[in-house]
Amino acid sequence: MTGSERVCVGQITGAHGVRGLVKLKSFTGDPAAIGGYDPLTDGSGKRVFRVRLMSAAKDHWIARIEGVDDRNVAEALSGTCLYVERSRLPEPEEDEFYHADLIGLPAFLPDGTRFGEVVALHDFGAGDVMEVRMAAEGTAMVPFTRKAVPVVDPRGGRVIVDPPAGLLDPASPSGEGAGEGGEEVS
């Protein structure tokens, strides 16, 4: 199964306690929905995880993974991303999409000039950021907001990027303007 046939729905972020429980960050719209996609796999699709959500914490779940009974094994899983087969996910609504659908899409400026290609979406805690490998060289981190990314069209195979002033100016520090941009895209 290729990466495009699987979608990352969560990540094990650490151990909780001494009996093998893990901290699990959910990337699903409803954080509890990750519990309904059991079993999950790792990035290779070879390792299978049966996950049972135990309780909600501030920004993650405390979960039990079948076969993980001590802290050392739980700690070894820290950083493991959890995937589900794309076919098991609901189809997105008209104005919705999965982040995985954007990876690899060409990005254009509002005037139609090719800007680059979407290589990743990140959440560093202050809102989503879209990483674009620019057509010229390097990458740009564009705030993933309606103002900075006014058109997200996975069915049409493109995104339109309207970078905040100064973002692409080589004299300005990387990431300047990242706090600008309006409401979040979902």
C-alpha positions as CSV (number, residue, x, y, z in Angstrom):
1,M,0.0,0.0,0.0
2,T,1.5,3.4,-0.9
3,G,1.5,6.5,1.2
4,S,-1.3,8.0,-0.9
5,E,-3.5,5.0,0.1
6,R,-3.0,5.7,3.8
7,V,-3.6,8.8,5.9
8,C,-1.8,9.7,9.1
9,V,-4.5,10.0,11.8
10,G,-2.3,10.3,14.9
11,Q,1.1,10.0,16.6
12,I,2.4,8.4,19.7
13,T,4.1,11.3,21.6
14,G,5.4,9.5,24.7
15,A,4.8,7.1,27.5
16,H,2.3,7.7,30.4
17,G,3.1,6.0,33.6
18,V,4.9,2.7,34.1
19,R,2.3,0.1,32.8
20,G,2.7,0.7,29.1
21,L,0.1,3.4,28.5
22,V,1.0,6.0,25.8
23,K,0.2,9.6,25.0
24,L,-1.5,9.7,21.7
25,K,-2.1,12.9,19.6
26,S,-5.1,12.6,17.3
27,F,-5.1,14.4,14.0
28,T,-8.7,13.6,13.2
29,G,-11.4,16.4,13.1
30,D,-13.0,14.9,16.2
31,P,-10.1,13.8,18.3
32,A,-12.0,10.8,19.7
33,A,-12.6,9.5,16.1
34,I,-9.1,8.0,16.1
35,G,-10.4,5.2,18.4
36,G,-12.9,4.1,15.7
37,Y,-10.2,3.4,13.1
38,D,-8.6,0.5,14.9
39,P,-6.4,-1.2,13.9
40,L,-3.8,1.4,12.8
41,T,-0.4,0.9,11.2
42,D,3.0,2.5,11.2
43,G,4.4,4.4,8.3
44,S,5.5,1.3,6.5
45,G,2.1,-0.4,6.9
46,K,3.8,-3.5,8.3
47,R,3.4,-2.9,12.0
48,V,-0.2,-3.1,13.3
49,F,-1.4,-1.3,16.5
50,R,-4.7,-2.1,18.2
51,V,-5.4,1.1,20.2
52,R,-7.9,1.6,23.0
53,L,-8.5,5.2,24.2
54,M,-8.5,5.4,28.0
55,S,-9.0,9.0,28.8
56,A,-8.6,12.5,27.3
57,A,-5.8,14.8,28.5
58,K,-5.1,18.4,27.7
59,D,-4.1,18.0,24.0
60,H,-3.8,14.2,23.7
61,W,-5.3,10.9,24.7
62,I,-4.0,8.4,27.2
63,A,-4.2,5.1,25.3
64,R,-3.5,1.4,25.7
65,I,-1.8,-0.4,22.8
66,E,-2.3,-4.2,22.7
67,G,0.9,-5.9,23.7
68,V,2.5,-2.9,25.2
69,D,2.7,-3.6,29.0
70,D,5.7,-1.6,30.2
71,R,7.1,1.9,30.1
72,N,10.2,1.0,28.1
73,V,8.2,-0.5,25.2
74,A,5.8,2.5,25.3
75,E,8.8,5.0,25.2
76,A,10.3,3.1,22.3
77,L,7.1,3.9,20.3
78,S,7.4,7.7,20.9
79,G,7.3,9.5,17.6
80,T,5.5,6.7,15.7
81,C,2.9,8.0,13.4
82,L,-0.3,6.0,13.0
83,Y,-2.0,5.5,9.7
84,V,-5.4,4.2,8.5
85,E,-6.3,3.0,5.0
86,R,-7.8,5.8,3.0
87,S,-10.8,3.7,2.1
88,R,-11.8,3.5,5.8
89,L,-12.2,7.3,6.0
90,P,-15.3,9.2,5.2
91,E,-15.3,11.2,2.0
92,P,-14.7,14.8,2.7
93,E,-17.5,17.3,2.2
94,E,-17.5,19.9,-0.6
95,D,-15.2,22.4,1.1
96,E,-13.2,19.9,3.1
97,F,-10.1,17.8,2.3
98,Y,-7.5,15.7,4.0
99,H,-4.0,17.3,4.4
100,A,-2.7,14.2,2.6
101,D,-4.6,15.2,-0.5
102,L,-2.6,18.4,-0.7
103,I,0.9,16.9,-0.7
104,G,2.3,17.0,-4.2
105,L,-0.1,19.5,-5.5
106,P,1.3,22.4,-7.6
107,A,1.0,25.8,-5.9
108,F,0.3,28.9,-8.0
109,L,0.4,32.6,-7.2
110,P,-2.8,34.6,-7.8
111,D,-1.5,35.7,-11.2
112,G,-1.1,32.1,-12.3
113,T,2.7,31.9,-12.0
114,R,3.8,28.6,-10.7
115,F,5.0,29.1,-7.1
116,G,6.1,25.5,-6.3
117,E,4.8,22.2,-4.9
118,V,3.2,21.4,-1.6
119,V,5.5,19.1,0.3
120,A,4.0,19.1,3.9
121,L,1.6,20.7,6.3
122,H,2.8,21.4,9.8
123,D,1.3,22.3,13.1
124,F,3.9,23.9,15.3
125,G,1.3,25.0,17.8
126,A,0.4,28.5,16.5
127,G,-1.7,27.3,13.5
128,D,-1.1,25.2,10.5
129,V,1.7,26.1,8.1
130,M,2.0,24.8,4.5
131,E,5.5,24.0,3.3
132,V,6.0,24.6,-0.4
133,R,9.1,23.7,-2.4
134,M,9.5,26.7,-4.5
135,A,9.9,26.5,-8.3
136,A,13.0,28.7,-8.1
137,E,14.8,27.1,-5.1
138,G,14.4,26.4,-1.5
139,T,11.1,26.1,0.5
140,A,8.7,28.6,1.9
141,M,6.6,28.2,5.0
142,V,3.2,29.8,4.2
143,P,0.6,30.3,6.9
144,F,-2.3,28.0,6.1
145,T,-5.0,30.6,6.3
146,R,-7.7,31.7,3.9
147,K,-5.8,34.9,3.3
148,A,-2.5,33.3,2.5
149,V,-4.0,30.2,0.8
150,P,-7.2,31.5,-0.7
151,V,-7.8,28.5,-3.0
152,V,-7.5,24.9,-2.0
153,D,-8.7,22.7,-4.8
154,P,-7.5,19.1,-4.5
155,R,-10.1,17.8,-7.0
156,G,-8.8,20.4,-9.5
157,G,-5.2,19.6,-8.6
158,R,-3.9,22.9,-7.3
159,V,-3.6,25.5,-4.5
160,I,-3.3,29.2,-4.9
161,V,-0.9,30.9,-2.6
162,D,-0.9,34.6,-1.8
163,P,2.1,34.9,0.5
164,P,2.1,37.6,3.2
165,A,4.2,40.7,2.5
166,G,7.9,40.1,3.2
167,L,7.6,36.3,3.4
168,L,9.6,35.8,0.2
169,D,11.9,38.8,0.6
170,P,15.4,37.3,1.0
171,A,16.4,40.1,3.3
172,S,13.7,39.3,5.9
173,P,14.1,36.6,8.5
174,S,12.6,33.2,7.6
175,G,9.0,33.0,8.7
176,E,8.4,36.8,9.0
177,G,4.7,37.5,8.5
178,A,3.7,34.0,9.7
179,G,1.3,35.5,12.2
180,E,-0.6,37.4,9.6
181,G,-3.4,36.1,7.5
182,G,-6.9,35.7,8.8
183,E,-8.9,32.6,9.6
184,E,-7.7,29.0,9.5
185,V,-8.4,26.8,6.6
186,S,-10.0,23.4,7.3
